[in-house]
Amino acid sequence: MNALQRGLVCCLAMALIGAPSISGALTLLDNFNSKTIDPEVWWGSEHGSAPDTPIEEVLRGTVPNTFTGVGRLLGLVLTSYGDRLSNTGSVRQEQGLNMQDPGGITGLKANVVIHKATAESCLANPDPSRTGTRLIGALFNSVSAAQSGTGDRTGDVLATFEKVLDSGTGAVPIPKHHIVAFLILCDNADCTSSTVLPGAVTFTKSWAFDVSQELEWEWVNVSNEVVFTVGPGSLHPEAHAVNYSQVNKGGPGSDFKSVRVFTEEAACTAARRQSSTEAGFDNVLTNP
């Protein structure tokens, strides 16, 4: 285990002490107390790497809670680099765990902490670099019931809850710590083209390094909305509903529910921009 990984183990363990109690409305899927990731519950994935946009470091595994000496948590690390082909746009990489049995899940909650994160801006690019964590899942397909389970994601609607480090832009970029929630509509079969639906929310609450926060999203099908909450059950939760107008025609073309880290680097001809995240996830709960 290198110094980077040892730091992640120690600091994530301290940050997750005192996490909120488990809600009675949800069922514990995994607290990551096993020494290995349970293959009956999860399968791992990563995507976005290419010669022009290399991923240099990935860590995915359970690590001991060395502060209390009890239990474990999931550690995810991702470091990657952008391209030098232009000064326009950005590229995204992700890695994390997908649930083996995502069907029927309408709510997802987890304790999420960011231990370290970097996002380098490019002076010549008006777009920032970004990095952080995601709780994400497919909800339904808005095209046809016949598309359910076919693998064609065109028309799938996704719920996404992120803790984001934004690099800022310009000569003196000012980094920002955001918590954001939004819905995505897949525009093609593999969802490499997508649209953020109206109603995206930036929370008043922000995040800090080594401070665990409980994040939850719940799909309310009868009212065509997804409710996103920071700190559910705490003394001062913040919740926002994001509504959609798409019609639920049936299950998604490709169903998934995931916990992930992501990186997004601004393209920069001067030099490759780097972004990285070290994050921890604990007490993942689902409904049903």
N, C-alpha and C positions, 0 to 999 in steps of 0.2 A: 504493500500500500504506500503510495507516494505522499508527499507533504500536502498536496492539494486534497487528496482523499481523506487523510487524517484530519485536516481542518474541517472538512465537511462533516465527518462523523461527530466530532466533538461539538461543534457549534450548532448543528442541527439538533442534536440531542438536548442541549440546553434550551433552545428556542421553543421546543415543543412541550416543555413542562407547563402544566396548567392549562392544557387545551380544553375547550369546552366539552361538556358531557354529551354523550350520544343521545340524539333525539329519539323518542319512542316511535316516531312516525317512520323511521328509516331502519334498515337492517344493515348490520356491520358486514361488509364484504371482505375486508382484509385490514388487519392492523400491522402486517409485515413483521410479526414476531418470529417467523420462521427464518432460518439462516439462508434459505434460498427463496427466490420468487416462486410462488406456487403455480406450476404449469396447468393445473386444473382451473385456475382462476384467471390467469393473465397470459398474454403472448406479447413479446416485445417487437418494436418496429422503429425504424428511422428512415427519413427520406429527405431529399433536397441536395445531397452531396453530388458534386460533379468536378471534373478537372479545373473548371474556372471558378468553382465555389466549394473548395474543399472543407470537409469536416476533419478536424485534427484530433479531437479527444471526445470520447463518449464513455460515461460510466453509468451503469444501470444495475442496481442491486440493493438488497437490504443491508443495513449497517447497524451495529449495536448502539444502543443508547448508553454511551459510556458515562454520562453524567449521573444518571440514577442507578445504572447497573441493571435495569429491568427493561426488557422489551427491545424492539428494533423499529426502524422506519425505512422507508424507501428513499434512496438517494439517486438523483438523476443529475448528470453533468453533461453539458454540450458546449463545445468551443468550435467556432467555424469562421470562415473568411468569405468576403464578398469578391466580386469580379472587378477587373480593371478595364473593361471594354468600353465604358462610357461613364458619364457623370449624371445618369438619369436612372431613377427607379432603385429597386433593391431586390434581394433574393432572400428566401426563407428556407430554413432547415428546422427539422423537428425530430425528437426522439422521445420514447416513453413506453407506456404499457397500455394495451387494449384488453378489454374484458373478453373472456372466452364466451360468455353467454349474455350478450347485451339486450336480447329481445325483451320487450315489455317494460324496460326500465324508463321511468318518467322523472326521476330525480337523482341527483348526484351531489354528494357532499364530501369534503375532505379538509383536513388541516394542511395548510400549505405555508411553507417558509422558504424564503430566498436567503441563502448564506452569502453568496458573492454573485455579482453580475457586472459585466462591462459592455458598453456599446459605443463604438468609435464613430464619430460623425465625419463627413467629408465636406470641406469648405465649398467645393464647387457643386455639390448636389443639394437641391432644396429639400430632399427627403431625408428624414433621420434614420439612424440605425435603431433597432429595438431588440429587446430580449426579455425572456420571462417564463412564466408558467401558464398552463392551460388546463381547465376542466372542459372537455368537449364531448359532444355526442350527437348522433343523428336522431332526429325525431320522427319524420314522416316524409313521404314523397308526394309532391304536388302535381304530378303529371298523370299517373295512371296506377290503379291497383295492380295491374299486370306487371308493373315494373318492380314490385317488391321482391327483394332477394335476388334479383338478376345480376347484380354487380354494376348496372348502369345507374350512376348517381345523378344523372340529369334531373333536376327538380327536387332533389333531397334538400331538406331544411335542417340546419345544424344549430345547436346552442353552444355558445363559447363564452367562457368566463376566464379572464386573464389578469395576472399581476404583471405589469410591464415596466421595464426601464427604458425610457425614451432618451436618446442621446442629445436631443436638441439639434439645432442647425445654426449656420452662420459663423462669423469670425470668433464669437465667444459663446459657444453652445452651452445651454443650461440644461443639465439632465433633469428629468422628471420621473417621479414614481407614481404611476397611475394604476387604478383598478378599473377595468373596463368589461362591459358585457354587451354582447351583440348576437344577432342571428345571421347566418350565412345561407344563401341560396346557391346550390351548385348549378353551373350553367352548361356543363358538358359531362360526358360519361365518367371521367376520372376525377372530376372536380378540380382540375388544374386551372379552370376559369370559374370564378365565383363572384357573387355580388353580396355586399353587406347590406342587409335590409334596413329600411328606415327604423329609427327608434333606438339606435345604439346609445349606451349610457356610459358616462365617465363618473365614477362614484366620488362623493365628497371625501370619503375616507381614502387614505393612501396606504402605502405599506413602507416598512422599514426593514433593513437587514436584520436577520436573526430574530425576528418577531413573527411567531406563528399566528395565522389568521384562519378562521374557519370560513370556507366559501361553499355556497350551495346554489344550485339551480334546480327549479322544479317546473316541468311542463304541465300547464293547465289546459288540456285539450278543449274542454267545453267552452272556455272563454277566449280561445285563440291567443294565448300569451305564454311567455316563460317568465317566471319570477326569479330574479337573481338577488341573493342576500349575502352580505358580509356580516359575519358574527351572528348567525341565527341562534336564538336562545340566550344571547348575551344581554347585558343591561342596556346597551346602545347599538342595536343592529341597524343596518341600513339596507333597505330593500327597494328594488325597482322592477316594474313589470315592462317587458318589451312585447308589444303586440305585433301580430302579423296578419296579412290579408290572404295569404295563400290557402288554398283548400286542401285539407288532409284527404288524399285519395287512397292512402294505405301505407304499409310499412315502407321504410326507406329502401332504395335500390341496394345500398350497402350499409348495413346497420353496424354501428360501433359506439362504444363509450370508452373514453380514454383519459388518463392523466399524462401530461407531457411537459417538457421544456421546449422552448423554441428560440431560434436566433434569426435575426433579420438585418442584413448589412446593406448599407447604402453603397451603390456602385461608385467607384472612384478611380480615375485614371492615374492619380498621383501615387497611390499605394492601396493595397488591399485593406479594407476595414475589417476589424475583428469584433465579434460579439461573443459573449459566453454567459452561461448561467450555471450555478450550483444550487440545487434546490432539494427540498425534502417534502415528502407527502406521508401523512399518517391517517389512520382511522377513516378509510374510505367507506362510505355508506351509500346505499342505493334504495330507491323506492320503485317497485316493490322489492 
